Amino acid sequence: EPGAAPAEVVVVGGGFIGLESAENFHHAGCRVSIVEAASQLFLPFDVEMVEPLMFTLAAAGVAVHLDSAVCGFEQVEGKRLRVLTKNGKALAADLVLLAIGVRPNTALATAAGLQLGERGGIAVNRFMQTSDPNIYAVGDAVEVTDHVTQGRTLLALANPANRQGRVAAD
């Protein structure tokens, strides 16, 4: 029926977007499975910090499949899909959401001769200036300082990008 929530949803990716999407699908009454290629959800966090999340998901009836890289999809039963994993799992779904992360597109920065950081993002200082002091960069393609580890990291999220834009504008 048009406008109706899908009965079964498979979310591929256990990061920020995948988890938020899984939560919203669950609240809409869908049966949700999360498929993650890594050995844990929410990789920026330590395993001990993710354990309560795992318990909460299990209590809510959300199935979590770790160490399960997706290797293909098959159409079955009309518009339904089957999600296939490298470890042999096959999950049926009415809807599949791919929330598998992003990689910074730094082609323009590279062509401009800007320095890239160790994680492949555009290197910027605390004012969002690149290696060319007349060029500023913000958003998904820049490396920023992780306030916990003090190392460089990529942070592909809207709120930090918005703040970065304000910093660059000032």
C-alpha positions in Angstrom: 0.0 0.0 0.0 1.5 3.4 -0.9 2.7 5.4 2.1 2.8 2.3 4.3 6.0 1.5 6.2 7.8 -1.6 4.9 7.4 -4.7 7.1 11.0 -5.7 7.0 14.0 -3.4 6.7 17.7 -4.3 6.4 20.1 -1.5 7.2 23.6 -2.1 5.8 26.0 -0.2 8.0 26.3 0.3 11.7 27.5 3.8 12.0 25.8 7.1 12.9 23.4 7.1 9.9 22.7 3.4 9.9 21.8 3.4 13.6 19.7 6.5 13.5 17.8 5.1 10.5 17.3 1.7 12.2 15.9 3.5 15.2 13.4 5.4 13.0 12.3 2.3 11.1 11.8 0.5 14.4 9.7 3.3 15.7 7.6 3.2 12.5 6.8 -0.5 13.3 9.2 -2.2 11.0 11.2 -5.4 11.8 14.8 -4.2 11.5 18.0 -6.0 10.8 21.4 -4.2 10.9 24.2 -5.7 8.8 27.7 -4.6 9.6 31.0 -5.8 8.0 33.0 -4.9 11.1 33.1 -6.8 14.4 31.2 -4.1 16.2 28.7 -1.3 15.6 29.6 2.3 15.9 33.4 1.9 15.2 34.4 5.3 16.6 33.6 4.0 20.1 35.3 1.4 22.3 33.6 -2.0 22.5 32.7 -1.4 26.1 30.8 1.7 25.2 28.9 -0.1 22.4 27.8 -3.0 24.6 24.8 -1.2 26.2 23.7 -0.2 22.7 23.8 -3.9 21.7 21.7 -4.9 24.7 19.1 -2.1 23.9 18.9 -3.2 20.2 18.4 -6.8 21.3 15.7 -5.9 23.8 13.9 -3.9 21.1 14.0 -6.9 18.7 16.5 -5.4 16.3 18.6 -8.1 14.8 22.3 -7.2 14.5 24.6 -9.2 12.2 28.3 -8.4 12.8 31.2 -9.5 10.7 28.7 -9.8 7.8 29.9 -8.0 4.7 27.2 -7.7 2.0 28.2 -9.4 -1.2 25.0 -9.2 -3.2 21.2 -8.7 -3.5 18.5 -10.8 -5.1 15.0 -9.9 -6.0 12.5 -12.4 -4.6 8.7 -12.5 -4.2 7.7 -9.5 -6.3 9.4 -6.4 -4.9 11.1 -8.0 -1.9 14.9 -8.4 -1.8 17.3 -10.8 -0.3 20.5 -9.4 1.1 23.4 -11.8 0.8 26.5 -11.7 3.0 30.0 -13.2 2.5 29.5 -15.4 5.6 26.5 -17.1 4.0 23.5 -15.2 5.6 20.5 -14.3 3.5 18.1 -11.7 4.9 14.7 -10.9 3.4 13.6 -7.3 3.2 11.0 -5.0 1.8 13.5 -2.2 1.9 17.3 -2.0 2.1 19.1 1.1 3.2 22.8 1.4 2.4 24.4 3.5 5.1 27.9 2.3 4.4 29.9 5.5 5.0 31.6 8.0 2.9 35.0 8.7 1.5 36.2 12.3 1.0 36.2 13.4 -2.6 39.5 15.3 -2.7 40.1 15.4 -6.4 39.7 19.2 -6.6 41.9 19.7 -3.6 44.6 17.4 -5.1 44.4 19.2 -8.4 44.9 22.5 -6.6 48.0 21.1 -4.9 46.5 21.2 -1.4 48.0 18.9 1.3 46.0 15.9 2.3 46.1 14.4 5.7 47.0 10.9 6.9 43.4 9.7 6.6 43.0 11.0 3.0 41.0 14.1 3.9 42.0 17.7 3.2 44.4 18.9 5.9 43.2 22.1 7.6 44.1 24.1 10.7 41.8 25.2 13.4 40.6 28.1 11.3 39.7 25.7 8.4 42.6 27.0 6.3 44.2 24.5 3.9 47.9 24.3 3.1 47.2 27.3 0.8 46.3 30.1 3.3 43.9 31.6 0.8 41.8 28.5 0.5 39.4 27.2 3.2 37.7 23.8 3.3 34.9 22.5 5.5 32.6 19.4 5.6 33.0 15.7 4.8 36.3 16.1 3.0 38.4 17.7 5.8 40.4 16.1 8.6 39.8 17.6 12.0 41.3 17.1 15.4 39.6 14.4 17.5 39.1 16.1 20.9 39.6 12.8 22.8 42.7 11.3 21.1 44.1 14.6 19.7 44.7 12.7 16.5 43.3 13.6 13.1 40.0 12.1 12.0 37.2 12.4 9.3 33.8 13.4 10.7 31.1 13.2 8.0 28.3 14.7 10.0 26.0 17.8 9.3 26.4 19.6 12.7 30.2 19.6 12.7 30.2 20.7 9.0 27.9 23.6 9.9 30.2 24.7 12.7 33.2 24.4 10.4 31.5 26.7 7.9 30.9 29.3 10.6 34.6 29.1 11.7 35.8 29.5 8.2 33.4 32.5 7.6 34.7 34.3 10.7 
